[in-house]
Amino acid sequence: MESTELDRRFGFRPGQVEELTGVRTRYYGDEFETAPYMGARAVSDALGRAGLSIKQIDALIAVSGTPAQLIPCTASLVLQEMGELDAGIAAFDVNATCLSFIAGLDAMAHLISAGRYHRVVLVASEAAAVILNPQHFESASLIGDGAAAIIIERAADQEPSRVTGSRLETYPRGIPSCELKGLGTTLHPNSSRKSSGDDNYFRMDGQNLFRLTYALMPAFIDRFLSESRQCPEDFDFLIPHQASGPAVRILLRRLVPAGHDEQIFLYLKDFGNVGAASIPLGIHFAIDRGKIKRGDRVLLVGTGAGLSLGAASFVY
Amino acid sequence: MESTELDRRFGFRPGQVEELTGVRTRYYGDEFETAPYMGARAVSDALGRAGLSIKQIDALIAVSGTPAQLIPCTASLVLQEMGELDAGIAAFDVNATCLSFIAGLDAMAHLISAGRYHRVVLVASEAAAVILNPQHFESASLIGDGAAAIIIERAADQEPSRVTGSRLETYPRGIPSCELKGLGTTLHPNSSRKSSGDDNYFRMDGQNLFRLTYALMPAFIDRFLSESRQCPEDFDFLIPHQASGPAVRILLRRLVPAGHDEQIFLYLKDFGNVGAASIPLGIHFAIDRGKIKRGDRVLLVGTGAGLSLGAASFVY
């Protein structure tokens, strides 16, 4: 979905949507590009690049704010899409909406470190287009579909690669500013409280979210740095959740001083905000485009529905 | 919901539903007893029993096969229900449907062991009544609503309490026998593939699930025991997922020889199968009724949609 098309939909002058959002285009998948379908493609691509087969994976963890169906979990549906009907590996989902990748990475890094698993795939997949109210400028202009998969395994003893910190904080005060009330059991379509069409659209109040996040982010970052015994200068590269272009720079000023904006990786121009896939897709592009190399120290940071703030750091 | 009422609904003779299912009664919550509402009650009760406040908890992990709404995660909604709008703790969901508690326990035990968290709450909550097709005997007679919360913290060095093993295996071949296709983005009510009423009901084919599980369970249990270096005689007490009474005994024969059925804790007579809450509710009853005491070795085992097989063991 091109921003020029959204300019027409919302009666803006050509170029205005891109100026306001920083997004030139975002992908809206068709009805057959489900979250498990895109996730399966991403896992297969990651396995292919790593020269691995699914047989060499101990666990597949899926993260998605837009799962395909209620039961079973997305991880199992991804294996089904891959044709791995007798996979026999562990498969489950982790959900902290847009920060799910950080929650999953944190848990998996510890499970691998303890020897519980040798090698896992974390796959993020968002089929978000269908939950966007086409008349709601803020979400329809910002959010897109996408998937990414990351393979994590124990580094050899002489390699520096490791997760160096992780923190999540949730403030439910922000729930009314960012939620989707339907597609669950409370407003179940067969119940007396059944949902109206609008309940099945994602609702966000970006201004209120920014206000809440702006107040919380500096102290959150301080706690993350202090807990993980790091300082802003320790990081070579920062991959934020692509929540929005200008706002992200303001929120992360504490970490990246003015004049060093090239250390903040923003790719939302071509994809928008792809939810839980945003951070792993950023990692994928950063590796693929040579922006990070082995030994670099990378910081992931962002916000998600909840309202949650999250950060994780690793040596690539 | 009493089985005698279901006898009438399905045209059975009085007592027949209980004979067939082993369930005398199961709870169907009303429309305001949402998964987050029940989960919040369970967390508050657990905190009260432990003499703790939410401020002394580092993370709240929610597990549910029947979440209230798509966004945000259930953990955040539980904190909202508790009035903890500025909680600031980590809050996310883990989903492996009925085995979610095992997946969550495994991850949390490792995170606590590594010092990442000191104390976490795992809360399971199921508002399942609304997804039951009232005309489908198998699910309507077996499944009920419920919630349970378990607080996990690092044991003192001289205490024996610890998680001694955990394993999950997923076989997507079983998906068509146990799924709910709606309440997600694929059959979104506003899309061209929108769901019909039946898509929003849980569908299960118990006979096929039993057939698949019966073939997989013995080798799964062998792998679990071998990996965790345990043998069936090591366990004092076995808490199965309450998937169904007679089938559970047959499936677990490998672990508990004939004549020792009292070691298998079945409480489904009074609650039916409460999904992800089934295992933690079993732990709660086992502790509350004095069936396990400190130092006992407990085995958790079950199956879930996916099709997943799971087991975990701990010293209480």
Interface residues (C-beta under 8 A of the other chain):
Chain A: E31 T34 A35 A59 L60 G65 T66 P67 A68 Q69 L70 I71 P72 C73 A75 S76 L77 L79 Q80 E84 L85 D86 A87 G88 I89 A90 A91 F92 D93 V94 N95 A96 T97 L99 S100 A103 D106 A107 H110 L111 S113 A114 R116 A127 A128 V130 I131 S166 R167 L168 E169 T170 Y171 P172 R173 I175 C178 E179 L180 K181 G182 L183 G184 T185 T186 L187 H188 P189 N190 S191 S192 R193 S195 G197 N200 Y201 F202 G304 A305 G306 L307 S308
Chain B: E31 T34 A35 A59 G65 T66 P67 A68 Q69 L70 I71 P72 C73 A75 S76 L77 L79 Q80 E84 L85 D86 A87 G88 I89 A90 A91 F92 D93 V94 N95 A96 T97 L99 S100 A103 D106 A107 H110 L111 S113 A114 R116 A127 A128 V130 I131 S166 R167 L168 E169 T170 Y171 P172 R173 I175 C178 E179 L180 K181 G182 L183 G184 T185 T186 L187 H188 P189 N190 S191 S192 R193 S195 G197 N200 Y201 F202 G304 A305 G306 L307 S308
